[in-house]
Amino acid sequence: MLRFYKSTVGKKAIMAVTGVIGVGYVILHMAGNLQAFAGREKINSYSALLHGPGLELLWLVRVVLIVAIVLHVVTAFQLTRLAQQARPVSYKTRDPQVSTLASRTLRWGGVLLLAFIVFHLLHLTTRQVDPGGWAHRLDGRGRYDIYGNVVASFRIWWVSALYLVAMIALGMHLWHGIWSFGRSLGVAKPSTNPLRRRVAPILAIVLWLGFSLVPIAVLAGIIR
């Protein structure tokens, strides 16, 4: 197992598996976020369920996700170092033939996402960052008013802009990650047209749009 982990094949497999865990969580998270369109009662009840009866399950998901993210980031760093050591002098000119913008910006997009995750946790989970001044308010039933916090925060243009830029990075990251995980695990068949990616762009666009809809709707006055 140690020899497998030290190999580039093993590291790519770890990247793929942890990436799949991340995609699964992102889908569930998006579904939860979209409940903002159903109003304050719906999403506040959902939040109260997660932090009440569902707290143990929530922590189990969090632990799995944290382990997956740490492995994903560490392995990505190691693969980057191995690639640099294999070619210490960069190409004089580059003429990409089958790579996409998503694959060429994968590393920088990953760094941006990592920074955004920290901000997002401080903003809506621990509530230490409170741009809208609503983080510690309760609704009429004495529950954390996540609906009010989301609306108050996304009314601020730079908060919405930060989230929307991060969601572009997420969509690009998912586009390449979803396409490549099958190849990294050796389950995808070789293709004579590697740029023909069916599922990856569709799922990446759906997730990008699903996360972007809430701040856009708040800015447009649809959610208020």
C-alpha positions as CSV (number, residue, x, y, z in Angstrom):
1,M,0.0,0.0,0.0
2,L,2.8,2.4,0.8
3,R,4.5,1.7,-2.5
4,F,1.2,2.2,-4.3
5,Y,0.7,5.6,-2.5
6,K,4.2,6.7,-3.5
7,S,3.6,6.0,-7.2
8,T,2.0,8.6,-9.4
9,V,-0.7,6.1,-10.3
10,G,-1.6,5.7,-6.6
11,K,-1.6,9.4,-6.1
12,K,-3.9,10.0,-9.0
13,A,-6.2,7.3,-7.7
14,I,-6.4,9.1,-4.4
15,M,-7.1,12.3,-6.2
16,A,-9.9,10.6,-8.0
17,V,-11.6,9.0,-5.0
18,T,-11.4,12.1,-2.8
19,G,-12.6,14.1,-5.7
20,V,-15.7,11.9,-6.0
21,I,-16.4,12.4,-2.3
22,G,-16.1,16.1,-2.9
23,V,-18.5,16.1,-5.8
24,G,-21.1,14.1,-3.8
25,Y,-20.9,16.6,-1.0
26,V,-21.2,19.5,-3.4
27,I,-24.4,18.1,-4.9
28,L,-26.0,17.7,-1.5
29,H,-24.8,21.2,-0.4
30,M,-26.3,22.7,-3.6
31,A,-29.6,21.0,-2.9
32,G,-29.7,22.5,0.6
33,N,-28.8,26.0,-0.6
34,L,-31.6,26.1,-3.2
35,Q,-34.1,25.8,-0.4
36,A,-33.6,29.5,0.1
37,F,-36.0,29.9,-2.9
38,A,-38.7,28.2,-0.7
39,G,-38.5,30.9,1.9
40,R,-37.2,31.5,5.4
41,E,-39.1,28.7,7.1
42,K,-37.9,26.0,4.8
43,I,-34.2,26.7,4.9
44,N,-34.2,27.6,8.6
45,S,-36.0,24.3,9.4
46,Y,-33.4,22.5,7.3
47,S,-30.5,24.2,9.2
48,A,-32.2,23.4,12.5
49,L,-32.5,19.7,11.5
50,L,-28.8,19.4,10.6
51,H,-27.7,21.1,13.8
52,G,-30.2,19.3,16.0
53,P,-31.3,15.7,15.3
54,G,-28.9,15.3,12.4
55,L,-25.9,16.7,14.2
56,E,-24.1,13.3,14.6
57,L,-24.6,12.5,10.9
58,L,-23.5,16.0,10.0
59,W,-20.2,15.6,11.9
60,L,-19.6,12.2,10.3
61,V,-20.0,13.8,6.9
62,R,-17.7,16.7,8.0
63,V,-15.0,14.3,9.2
64,V,-15.1,12.3,5.9
65,L,-15.0,15.5,3.9
66,I,-12.1,17.0,5.9
67,V,-10.0,13.9,5.4
68,A,-10.9,13.8,1.7
69,I,-9.9,17.5,1.3
70,V,-6.6,17.1,3.2
71,L,-5.7,14.0,1.1
72,H,-6.7,15.8,-2.1
73,V,-4.7,18.9,-1.4
74,V,-1.6,17.0,-0.1
75,T,-1.6,14.7,-3.1
76,A,-2.1,17.5,-5.5
77,F,0.9,19.3,-4.1
78,Q,3.0,16.1,-4.3
79,L,2.0,15.5,-7.9
80,T,2.9,19.1,-8.8
81,R,6.3,18.7,-7.2
82,L,6.9,15.4,-9.1
83,A,5.9,17.1,-12.3
84,Q,8.3,20.0,-11.6
85,Q,11.1,17.6,-10.8
86,A,10.5,15.6,-14.0
87,R,10.8,18.8,-16.1
88,P,12.7,21.5,-14.1
89,V,13.1,23.6,-17.2
90,S,9.7,24.6,-18.7
91,Y,8.9,24.4,-22.4
92,K,10.1,27.4,-24.4
93,T,6.8,27.5,-26.2
94,R,3.5,25.7,-25.5
95,D,0.9,24.7,-28.0
96,P,-1.9,22.7,-26.2
97,Q,-3.5,20.1,-28.4
98,V,-6.1,18.3,-26.3
99,S,-6.0,20.2,-23.0
100,T,-8.8,22.5,-21.9
101,L,-8.8,25.8,-20.1
102,A,-10.2,23.9,-17.1
103,S,-7.2,21.5,-17.0
104,R,-4.7,24.3,-17.5
105,T,-6.1,26.3,-14.6
106,L,-6.7,23.4,-12.3
107,R,-4.0,24.1,-9.8
108,W,-4.7,27.9,-9.5
109,G,-8.4,27.2,-9.3
110,G,-7.8,24.7,-6.5
111,V,-5.8,27.3,-4.5
112,L,-8.6,29.8,-5.0
113,L,-11.2,27.2,-3.9
114,L,-9.2,26.3,-0.8
115,A,-9.1,30.0,0.2
116,F,-12.8,30.4,-0.5
117,I,-13.7,27.3,1.6
118,V,-12.0,29.0,4.6
119,F,-13.9,32.2,4.0
120,H,-17.2,30.3,3.5
121,L,-16.8,28.4,6.7
122,L,-16.1,31.6,8.7
123,H,-19.0,33.3,7.0
124,L,-21.9,30.8,7.2
125,T,-20.7,28.0,9.5
126,T,-18.8,29.5,12.4
127,R,-20.2,33.0,11.6
128,Q,-17.0,34.8,12.7
129,V,-17.2,36.8,9.5
130,D,-20.4,38.8,9.4
131,P,-20.5,41.3,6.5
132,G,-24.3,41.6,6.6
133,G,-24.6,42.1,10.4
134,W,-27.1,39.2,10.7
135,A,-24.9,36.2,11.7
136,H,-26.2,36.0,15.3
137,R,-29.8,36.9,14.8
138,L,-32.6,34.4,15.4
139,D,-35.9,33.9,13.6
140,G,-39.4,34.0,15.1
141,R,-39.0,30.5,16.4
142,G,-35.7,31.0,18.2
143,R,-33.6,29.3,15.5
144,Y,-30.5,30.6,13.8
145,D,-31.8,32.8,10.9
146,I,-29.6,31.5,8.1
147,Y,-32.1,32.9,5.6
148,G,-31.7,36.4,6.9
149,N,-27.9,36.0,7.1
150,V,-27.7,34.8,3.4
151,V,-29.9,37.7,2.2
152,A,-28.2,40.4,4.3
153,S,-24.8,39.1,3.1
154,F,-25.5,38.7,-0.6
155,R,-27.1,42.2,-0.8
156,I,-23.5,43.4,-0.4
157,W,-22.0,43.5,-3.9
158,W,-18.5,42.3,-3.1
159,V,-19.7,39.3,-1.1
160,S,-21.9,38.2,-4.0
161,A,-19.0,38.9,-6.4
162,L,-16.6,36.8,-4.3
163,Y,-19.0,33.9,-4.3
164,L,-19.7,34.1,-8.0
165,V,-16.0,34.2,-8.9
166,A,-15.4,31.2,-6.6
167,M,-18.3,29.3,-8.3
168,I,-16.6,29.9,-11.7
169,A,-13.5,28.3,-10.3
170,L,-15.6,25.5,-8.8
171,G,-17.2,24.8,-12.2
172,M,-13.9,24.7,-14.0
173,H,-12.4,22.5,-11.3
174,L,-15.3,20.1,-11.5
175,W,-15.3,20.1,-15.3
176,H,-11.8,18.6,-15.5
177,G,-12.1,16.6,-12.3
178,I,-15.3,14.7,-13.2
179,W,-13.8,13.9,-16.7
180,S,-10.5,12.7,-15.4
181,F,-11.5,10.6,-12.3
182,G,-12.5,7.6,-14.5
183,R,-9.2,7.7,-16.3
184,S,-7.3,8.0,-13.1
185,L,-9.0,4.9,-11.7
186,G,-8.6,3.0,-15.0
187,V,-12.3,2.5,-15.5
188,A,-12.8,4.8,-18.5
189,K,-12.1,3.5,-22.0
190,P,-9.4,5.1,-24.1
191,S,-10.9,7.6,-26.6
192,T,-9.7,8.9,-30.0
193,N,-11.4,12.2,-29.1
194,P,-10.4,13.1,-25.6
195,L,-12.0,16.5,-25.8
196,R,-15.4,15.0,-26.2
197,R,-16.7,15.2,-22.6
198,R,-20.3,14.6,-22.2
199,V,-21.1,14.2,-18.5
200,A,-18.4,16.4,-17.1
201,P,-19.4,19.8,-18.6
202,I,-23.1,19.2,-18.0
203,L,-22.7,18.4,-14.3
204,A,-20.1,21.2,-13.9
205,I,-22.5,23.7,-15.4
206,V,-25.5,22.5,-13.3
207,L,-23.5,22.8,-10.1
208,W,-22.0,26.2,-11.1
209,L,-25.5,27.5,-11.9
210,G,-27.1,25.9,-8.8
211,F,-24.6,27.7,-6.5
212,S,-24.7,31.0,-8.4
213,L,-28.5,31.3,-8.4
214,V,-28.9,32.3,-4.8
215,P,-26.5,35.3,-4.8
216,I,-27.9,36.4,-8.2
217,A,-31.5,36.1,-6.9
218,V,-30.7,38.1,-3.8
219,L,-29.0,40.9,-5.9
220,A,-32.0,40.8,-8.3
221,G,-34.5,41.1,-5.5
222,I,-36.1,37.7,-6.1
223,I,-35.0,36.5,-2.7
224,R,-35.5,39.1,-0.1
